[in-house]
Amino acid sequence: MGDAQNRGRAGEALAAAYLELVGCRFVARNVRLAGVEVDLVVDDGASRVLVEVRLRSRGDYGGASATILRTKRERLIRAARALEQQGVRHPRVDVVAIDLTSGGATLTHHRNAITG
């Protein structure tokens, strides 16, 4: 496994730990819905949440949140619609952005970040 994959898995683990700390219940990791890989699936109260985790070690082109491009947004919306077809009411898509700096890591949770 390469360095980028290791960092990605570590970012997902950090995001999962954070989400559990704020009261979400872990459901699944690296799930495929409608051909889209979703990093994390959690329950936040009555809401089923698809979570995209973004990790950036460089800030020169914007932070981790800035890496969600139109194509990725469309794919996450497609995954959320697939959940609706399975009977999940009003699934939510969140983004957990992790920016690494020389001073440590900053985690930002964007609730309902992608809507369709």
C-alpha positions in Angstrom: 0.0 0.0 0.0 1.4 3.4 -1.0 1.9 6.5 1.2 -1.2 8.2 -0.3 -3.4 5.2 0.4 -2.0 5.0 4.0 -2.7 8.7 4.5 -6.2 8.2 3.1 -7.0 5.4 5.4 -5.6 7.3 8.4 -7.8 10.3 7.4 -10.8 8.1 7.2 -10.0 6.6 10.6 -9.6 10.1 12.1 -12.9 11.2 10.6 -14.7 8.1 11.9 -13.3 8.6 15.4 -14.4 12.3 15.3 -17.9 11.4 14.1 -18.3 8.8 16.9 -17.1 11.4 19.4 -19.8 13.8 18.3 -22.5 11.1 18.7 -22.8 9.5 15.3 -23.0 5.7 15.0 -20.7 4.1 12.6 -22.4 1.9 9.9 -19.9 1.2 7.2 -16.7 2.1 5.5 -15.8 2.2 1.8 -19.2 1.2 0.6 -20.3 1.2 -3.1 -23.7 2.7 -3.9 -24.8 3.1 -7.5 -21.2 2.6 -8.5 -19.9 5.3 -6.2 -17.4 4.6 -3.4 -18.5 6.3 -0.2 -15.8 6.7 2.4 -18.0 6.4 5.5 -21.7 5.8 6.3 -22.9 6.9 9.7 -26.2 7.4 11.5 -26.6 10.9 13.0 -29.8 10.5 15.1 -32.5 9.6 12.6 -30.4 10.6 9.6 -28.3 8.3 7.5 -25.2 10.2 6.4 -22.8 9.6 3.6 -19.4 11.1 4.5 -16.7 12.1 2.0 -13.4 12.4 3.7 -10.8 14.8 2.2 -7.2 15.0 3.4 -4.7 17.6 2.2 -1.1 18.0 3.2 -0.6 21.1 1.1 -2.6 24.3 1.2 -1.1 26.1 -1.8 -4.2 25.2 -4.0 -6.8 25.6 -1.3 -7.7 23.4 1.6 -9.1 19.9 1.6 -12.7 21.3 1.2 -11.7 22.9 -2.1 -10.9 19.4 -3.6 -14.6 18.4 -4.0 -15.1 19.1 -7.7 -18.4 19.0 -9.7 -17.9 15.4 -10.8 -17.5 14.2 -7.2 -20.5 16.2 -6.0 -22.6 14.6 -8.8 -21.4 11.1 -7.8 -22.2 11.6 -4.2 -25.7 12.9 -5.0 -26.2 9.7 -7.1 -25.2 7.6 -4.1 -27.6 9.5 -1.9 -30.4 8.9 -4.4 -29.6 5.2 -4.5 -30.1 5.2 -0.7 -33.4 6.9 -1.1 -34.4 4.1 -3.6 -33.6 1.6 -0.8 -36.0 3.4 1.5 -33.8 5.7 3.4 -35.6 9.0 3.9 -33.6 12.2 3.2 -30.1 10.9 3.3 -27.5 13.6 4.0 -24.0 14.1 2.4 -21.4 15.5 4.7 -17.7 16.3 4.1 -15.0 15.9 6.7 -12.0 18.0 5.5 -8.6 17.4 7.2 -5.8 19.8 6.5 -2.4 18.8 7.7 0.1 21.6 8.6 3.5 21.6 10.3 1.5 22.4 13.5 -0.8 19.4 13.3 -4.1 18.7 11.7 -7.3 20.8 11.4 -10.6 18.8 10.9 -13.6 20.6 9.6 -17.0 18.9 9.5 -19.3 20.3 6.8 -22.8 19.0 7.5 -25.2 18.7 4.5 -22.3 20.0 2.3 -23.7 18.5 -0.9 -27.3 18.8 -1.8 -29.1 17.7 -4.9 
